[in-house]
Structures are given as C-alpha cells and as structure tokens.
Amino acid sequence: MALSNSVILDVASGIAAGVTASEHHGDYALRVPRESIIDVLTELRDNPRTGFDQCVDITVVDWATSPDRYEVVYLLYSIANAARVTVTTMLRADRPHVASAVGVWEGANWYEREAYDMYGVIFEGHPDLRRFFMPEDFMDEDGEPLYPLRKDFPLMGIPGSLPLPDKLGSTNVNK
C-alpha cells in the first residue's frame, strides 16, 4: 500500500503545531517550526504508518534577502513504503541554529558537518561539529569564519587569496 501524503501530514501535525505541507510535481514537502524539528523527524521515523528509516541528505538553502534566511532541508526515504518526503525548517539570519538530527539518524553526522562548513548553520548537540572541506582557519582578514556557499560569499573567491586565471584568448609571454 502506498503511503499517502495525508498520512504523512497527519503524523507530523500530531506532534507539532504549525506544520504546513506542499506538493510540487509529485514531490511532497513539510515545513516544520525549528523548535519541533527533532520531534517531527523522530515521529516520521518511528511511526509505523510512515517509517521514514533513511535520512538521504541534509542541506541548506540560503535565501539571502529573507529574514528567515536559511532553510535546512532534510530528505527522507521509507524503505518499507518506497516513499520520499522533504522536511524543511527556517532559520533566522542572526541565529542560524537548529537541533542536530544525529540522535535520530547517526548518518546525519556527515551531512550536518558539510552544511555547517558550507553555510555556517550550527547544529546544536552535534557530537563533532567541525569543518568538513575547508580548513579550520578559513576566515577573512577580520577573523570572521567564511562559508563558501552563502550568497554573500565573493563570486571570485577571497580577494588576493589565489591568482586569477588568464583571460580566454590572451597569451602569456612568460611561459
């Protein structure tokens, strides 16, 4: 029996107030208040009606101009029901903090570290939240950490950090 979107919404809404749902081209998504995210993720995993036993990925969207600048996105899969759902929560630009999902899915560890390293989202309660790709001292000249996938990161990288490649069509006489 296929898992219906109404069942997913019923399970999530039974745990937290303010859960909203949307569907786009057959993909179902829930938006959950930040303070309820772990309770909803745990219920979606443990409830026999849903059984979302896999966290496929966790990522972040930077909306740049919105007061709720960061959208943390959890992609879940239920093996028994062959169903997918996207669960999101919004974080304010001045406080990009959310509870860690490592206690729900141990594999969330690496996804959260990557999201922290690229966007600067703090996953509270994470057992080892440190940089994943970038060096620990990846900072600007004022000592502020840099996060390369944020919309305000310089498109050409950090000025002066690396030489820019030659322009197309130019010849380098020093070769």
N, C-alpha and C positions, 0 to 999 in steps of 0.2 A: 504494500500500500504506500502510495506516495505521500510524503509529508506536505501538508498544505500550509500556505502562508498564514492562514488564520490560526492554526495551531501554534506556530512559532510566535506570533504576536500575543496570543493568549498566555503562553508560558512566560514570556518576558514581561508582559504587563502585570501578571500576577505577583511579580517580585518587586517592580519599581513603578512608581507613578511617573508620568511624563515620557513614556516610551512612545515614539512615533515610528511609522513604517512607510516605506515607499517601494515601488516596483518600477524597474526600467528595463525594457527589452527582456523580460523574464527573470531578471536578477532581483532578488528580494533583499531589502536592507532595513535595519532597525537603527534608530538614533536613540541613544540611552544617555540620561544625565550622568555626568562624570562621577558623582558620588555613589552611583549604583552600578557602575560597570562590572565590578568583580562579582557582585551578587547575581547579575543577569548572565554573565558568562558561565558562572558555575551552574546555574539552573539550566541553561541551554545544554550544558554537557551532561548533567546528572539526571535530568528529567527523562523518563523512559519514552515519553511522547516525542521528544526531539533528538536526543542522543548525539549532539554535536561533539564527537570524540576527538576531532583533529583540529588544531589551530594551524591552518595552512600558511598564514603570514600575518604580520603586523607591520603596518607602515603609517606614514603621516602625510597629510596634505597641508600645505601652507597656503592659506587663503589671503595672506599679506595685508589686505585692507580691512578685513572684518575684525570687530572687537574680539570675537571668538576665532582667533587667527589659525589655530592648529586643530585639525580633525584627525584623531587617531582612528585607524581603520583596522578592524580585526576580521580576517577572512576565515570562516569556519566551514567544516565539512562533517557530515554524518555518514559514516560508512554503512551502517545498517539501513538508513533511509535513502542513500545516494542523493543527498540534498546539500545544498550550499546556502549560506546566509552571510551577509556582510553586516557587521555590527560596528557602529561608529559612536564616538563621543567627542564633544568640542572642548577645547581648552583656550583659556584667555591668553593673550599675548604677554601680559605681565605676570602670569603664573602658569607656565606650561608643565603642570604636574598632574599625574594620574597614577592610580594604584597599579602595581605590577601584576601581570597575569601569570607569572611563573608558578605561583601556587596552584593555579588551575591547570595549566599545561606546562610541564617542565621545558619543553621545546621553545616556549616563548622567550626564554633567556636570550638567545642569539638575536631574535627579531627585535626585541626591545633595545638591546645594545646597539644594533645598527640604527634604529630610529633615533636613539639618543645621540649617536655620533654624527648623523647627517642633519638632524633638525633641532637638537638640544632639548627634546622632551624628556623630563625627569620622570622615571618610573619608580615611584616610592615603594620601598620594600624589596627592590630588586637585589638579589644576592651578590651581584658583581657588576654594577653599572659603571663601566669604563669604556673608553673609546675602542672602536672595533677596526676601523680602517685608518683613521687619521692618527698622527702621533698625539700623545697626551698634552704636549705643549703647543698644539695648533691654535695659536692666539694671534690677535692683532697687536699692534705696537703699544696699545694701552693695557695689554694683559687680559683682554676680554676673549673668551673662547669663540672660535669661529665654527660655523656649521654650514657646510658647503651646499646643502640642498634647500636652504632657506631662500626665499625670494629676494631678500636684501643682500645676498652674497654677491660680490662683484662678478659680472659675467666673464671677465677675462682673468679671473683669479685675483690673488692678492697682489696689488701693485708692487713691482720690484722684487717679487719672490723668485720668479723664473724669467729668463729672457723669452720674448715672444718669437714665434717662428717668422721666417722671412715671408714677405707678401708673395702671393701667387704671381708668377711671371717675372719676378725680379731675379737677378743673378747676383751671386755672392762672389765678389772678386777675391776674397780672402781664402777661398778653398784651395 
